[in-house]
Amino acid sequence: MPRMQEDSKARRAIIREWENWARNNPEDSKGAAAVLFFNYLQDDKPELLDFYSTGDKWQTVHGWLRREGCVKD
């Protein structure tokens, strides 16, 4: 699969997981939510972080969350 399609698929999966996580953790989805969510991914859903990245996956995921309006920090 071409890299762009892989990135798009990974982004969609992460955003869907964010929506589930935020719904189940309303208190955690405020403030430092992106960090808490990324830690959750690392601990409970590491397969979602198995995407190609030339840089830091935290920065990639955080950027996706910001662009989708999930977080503001």
C-alpha positions, -999 to +999 in steps of 0.1 A: +000+000+000+014+034-008+027+054+021+000+082+018-028+056+020-011+041+050-008+075+067-044+083+060-056+049+073-035+053+105-048+088+110-084+077+107-079+049+131-062+072+156-090+097+154-117+070+158-098+057+189-096+093+202-134+096+199-139+064+218-113+073+244-127+108+250-162+095+253-151+069+279-127+093+297-145+127+298-123+141+326-091+130+310-101+145+276-095+180+289-062+197+297-032+175+289-055+152+269-032+146+240-004+133+263-028+111+282-042+097+250-008+091+235+002+072+267-030+052+264-021+043+229+014+032+239+001+011+267-032-003+254-032+001+216+004+000+204-008-015+171-023+019+163+012+034+165+026+009+140+027+034+111+056+048+092+069+081+105+101+099+097+099+118+129+085+115+164+052+096+165+040+117+194+044+148+172+026+131+143-004+120+165-005+153+183-006+171+149-034+149+137-055+155+168-049+193+165-059+194+128-091+174+136-100+199+163-097+172+190-072+192+211-061+228+212-027+224+230 
